[in-house]
Amino acid sequence: MSPDPDQAQAVQQPGGNLYAPITMTIAESRDETYDVRTLRLQFPGETERAAFFEKYRVGMFGLYGVPGAGESAFCIASPPTQDQYIECTFRKAGRVTTALCDREVGQAITFRGPYGNFFPIEQWKGKNIVFIAGGIALPPIRAVIWNVLDRRDEFGRLTIVYGARTVADLVYKHELQQWQKRKDVKLILTVDPGGETDDWKGEIGFVPMVLEKAAPSAENAVAVVCGPLIMIKFTLLPLKQLNFPDAHAYTTLENRMKCGVGKCGRCNVGSLYVCKDGPVFTIEQLKNLPQGDL
């Protein structure tokens, strides 16, 4: 199976050393939860900034590193419409992410990217978009949401269904408040049973159940779903019941990425290399892959 030809591949092929990063400066650091942090990164100069945004499309990813600790691959959490910086959001979970958390404003980290393919939002003009995310999986969708909001008049209705285990685990709380106040966005927040607080006013239930209850129309619409694999699998049933075609539902497998350029083979899924053929796929594409490899 080959990737959708309409999603042009945009794997970076920089001159010289393929593995040579650029040095980014931390301009802002903020905690989203007790173990999730967002870094805003500034480019070393205008040449590097312009070269990056000439290639960057929403959904692509990068490798972020600290010398001596290594690199880790995850999404670029800010859209190409906000082109003076990039942001990354990650959970403190291992050596690299711990080292990234230890870096302070004004200090440097390394960066390679952008890599991979992207969400084909140019094909979505005039369509309604349903975003579905769980927990720490909101960052790659957040970039798409802001890309759409920054070009709001080009798209139809916008629905966001986002959930986490507890209220404390919801990321981008300040942005969720912004989206909730907008009249051109329908935001539905949910937490797992037992994860609510006394002042919680959102839904209580798992994301697939809340999606089924919200019942967004599939007419002239696309869906973007991102979360743990088990959440994605359980979300497919309500999407099918709501008549969303598999070819119109997208996800990202960024959690499978390793070296970023398809050299190490650790991102292999069936006949594909997520680093090069993804990370963005339609549900239709994923259903043609060996399920044991996902």
URPE-V756682 format. One record per residue. N is the residue number from 1. PSI is psi as a letter, one per 30 degrees, with the letter a starting at -180 (* if undefined). D_FIRST is the distance of its C-alpha to the first C-alpha in Angstrom with 1 decimal. Layout:
n: <N & N>
psi: <PSI & PSI>
d_first: <D_FIRST & D_FIRST>
This chain:
n: <1 & 2 & 3 & 4 & 5 & 6 & 7 & 8 & 9 & 10 & 11 & 12 & 13 & 14 & 15 & 16 & 17 & 18 & 19 & 20 & 21 & 22 & 23 & 24 & 25 & 26 & 27 & 28 & 29 & 30 & 31 & 32 & 33 & 34 & 35 & 36 & 37 & 38 & 39 & 40 & 41 & 42 & 43 & 44 & 45 & 46 & 47 & 48 & 49 & 50 & 51 & 52 & 53 & 54 & 55 & 56 & 57 & 58 & 59 & 60 & 61 & 62 & 63 & 64 & 65 & 66 & 67 & 68 & 69 & 70 & 71 & 72 & 73 & 74 & 75 & 76 & 77 & 78 & 79 & 80 & 81 & 82 & 83 & 84 & 85 & 86 & 87 & 88 & 89 & 90 & 91 & 92 & 93 & 94 & 95 & 96 & 97 & 98 & 99 & 100 & 101 & 102 & 103 & 104 & 105 & 106 & 107 & 108 & 109 & 110 & 111 & 112 & 113 & 114 & 115 & 116 & 117 & 118 & 119 & 120 & 121 & 122 & 123 & 124 & 125 & 126 & 127 & 128 & 129 & 130 & 131 & 132 & 133 & 134 & 135 & 136 & 137 & 138 & 139 & 140 & 141 & 142 & 143 & 144 & 145 & 146 & 147 & 148 & 149 & 150 & 151 & 152 & 153 & 154 & 155 & 156 & 157 & 158 & 159 & 160 & 161 & 162 & 163 & 164 & 165 & 166 & 167 & 168 & 169 & 170 & 171 & 172 & 173 & 174 & 175 & 176 & 177 & 178 & 179 & 180 & 181 & 182 & 183 & 184 & 185 & 186 & 187 & 188 & 189 & 190 & 191 & 192 & 193 & 194 & 195 & 196 & 197 & 198 & 199 & 200 & 201 & 202 & 203 & 204 & 205 & 206 & 207 & 208 & 209 & 210 & 211 & 212 & 213 & 214 & 215 & 216 & 217 & 218 & 219 & 220 & 221 & 222 & 223 & 224 & 225 & 226 & 227 & 228 & 229 & 230 & 231 & 232 & 233 & 234 & 235 & 236 & 237 & 238 & 239 & 240 & 241 & 242 & 243 & 244 & 245 & 246 & 247 & 248 & 249 & 250 & 251 & 252 & 253 & 254 & 255 & 256 & 257 & 258 & 259 & 260 & 261 & 262 & 263 & 264 & 265 & 266 & 267 & 268 & 269 & 270 & 271 & 272 & 273 & 274 & 275 & 276 & 277 & 278 & 279 & 280 & 281 & 282 & 283 & 284 & 285 & 286 & 287 & 288 & 289 & 290 & 291 & 292 & 293 & 294>
psi: <k & l & l & k & f & f & j & k & k & h & k & k & i & l & l & b & j & f & g & j & l & l & k & k & k & j & f & k & k & k & k & e & a & f & g & k & k & k & k & k & k & k & l & f & l & e & e & e & e & e & e & e & f & f & f & k & l & k & f & l & l & l & k & k & l & k & k & f & f & a & l & k & k & l & l & j & g & l & l & f & f & i & g & f & l & l & k & k & k & l & k & j & f & a & e & e & e & e & e & e & e & f & k & l & k & f & l & l & l & l & k & k & a & k & l & a & a & l & k & i & f & f & f & g & k & f & l & k & k & j & k & k & l & k & b & f & g & e & e & e & e & e & e & e & e & e & e & e & e & f & h & e & f & f & l & b & k & j & k & k & j & k & l & l & e & l & e & f & f & k & l & h & e & e & e & e & e & e & e & f & f & k & f & g & k & j & k & j & k & l & l & l & k & f & g & l & l & e & g & k & g & a & l & j & l & l & e & e & e & e & e & e & e & e & h & k & k & f & k & h & l & l & k & j & k & k & a & k & e & e & e & e & e & f & f & e & e & e & e & e & f & g & g & j & k & e & f & g & k & l & l & k & h & f & f & f & k & d & f & f & g & g & e & f & f & f & g & k & j & b & g & l & j & e & e & e & f & a & f & k & l & l & e & e & e & e & f & g & l & j & f & f & f & *>
d_first: <0.0 & 3.8 & 6.8 & 9.2 & 11.2 & 14.3 & 14.1 & 15.4 & 15.0 & 18.4 & 18.6 & 22.3 & 23.7 & 27.4 & 30.0 & 31.6 & 30.5 & 27.0 & 28.3 & 31.4 & 31.7 & 34.1 & 36.8 & 36.8 & 39.9 & 39.9 & 41.7 & 41.4 & 40.6 & 40.7 & 40.1 & 37.9 & 38.8 & 40.6 & 37.6 & 35.4 & 36.3 & 35.4 & 36.2 & 36.7 & 36.3 & 38.1 & 37.0 & 39.5 & 40.2 & 39.4 & 37.5 & 35.0 & 34.8 & 34.2 & 31.6 & 29.6 & 29.8 & 28.9 & 25.4 & 25.1 & 23.1 & 23.2 & 20.6 & 20.6 & 22.2 & 24.7 & 26.4 & 29.9 & 32.5 & 36.1 & 37.5 & 38.3 & 36.1 & 32.6 & 29.7 & 27.4 & 24.3 & 24.3 & 24.0 & 26.4 & 28.2 & 30.0 & 28.9 & 29.1 & 32.0 & 34.1 & 34.2 & 37.1 & 35.5 & 32.4 & 32.5 & 30.7 & 31.3 & 30.9 & 32.3 & 34.8 & 33.2 & 33.5 & 35.1 & 33.3 & 33.5 & 37.1 & 37.9 & 36.5 & 38.6 & 41.6 & 41.4 & 43.8 & 44.1 & 45.0 & 43.3 & 40.2 & 36.7 & 34.1 & 30.9 & 27.8 & 25.4 & 23.9 & 20.4 & 16.8 & 15.6 & 17.7 & 18.4 & 18.7 & 22.3 & 23.4 & 21.6 & 23.4 & 26.9 & 29.1 & 26.9 & 28.0 & 26.2 & 26.2 & 25.8 & 25.7 & 26.3 & 27.9 & 30.1 & 29.1 & 25.8 & 27.7 & 27.7 & 24.2 & 25.0 & 28.5 & 27.4 & 25.6 & 28.7 & 31.1 & 29.0 & 29.4 & 33.0 & 34.0 & 32.9 & 33.9 & 35.2 & 31.8 & 30.3 & 31.4 & 32.2 & 31.1 & 30.9 & 30.4 & 30.4 & 30.9 & 32.2 & 33.3 & 35.1 & 38.4 & 40.0 & 40.4 & 36.6 & 35.8 & 34.9 & 36.0 & 38.9 & 40.7 & 37.8 & 37.4 & 41.1 & 40.5 & 37.6 & 39.8 & 42.6 & 40.6 & 41.1 & 37.8 & 35.7 & 35.6 & 35.2 & 35.1 & 35.8 & 35.8 & 36.6 & 36.3 & 39.4 & 42.1 & 40.6 & 42.8 & 46.0 & 49.2 & 48.5 & 44.9 & 44.4 & 40.7 & 38.9 & 38.9 & 35.9 & 32.3 & 29.8 & 28.0 & 31.5 & 32.7 & 29.8 & 30.6 & 34.2 & 33.6 & 31.5 & 30.3 & 29.6 & 26.1 & 27.6 & 26.4 & 24.8 & 21.9 & 21.7 & 21.0 & 21.1 & 21.6 & 23.4 & 23.3 & 20.4 & 23.0 & 24.1 & 20.7 & 20.3 & 23.8 & 23.3 & 20.6 & 23.3 & 25.7 & 23.1 & 22.3 & 26.0 & 26.6 & 24.1 & 21.6 & 18.4 & 15.3 & 14.0 & 17.3 & 17.3 & 16.3 & 16.7 & 16.7 & 16.1 & 18.8 & 20.4 & 17.9 & 18.8 & 21.3 & 22.1 & 20.4 & 19.2 & 16.7 & 19.5 & 20.5 & 17.2 & 18.4 & 15.7 & 13.0 & 10.9 & 8.9 & 6.9 & 7.8 & 11.3 & 12.7 & 15.5 & 13.6 & 10.3 & 12.4 & 14.7 & 14.2 & 11.5 & 12.1 & 12.9 & 10.7 & 7.6 & 9.6 & 10.5 & 7.3 & 8.0 & 11.0 & 13.9 & 16.1 & 14.3 & 14.8>
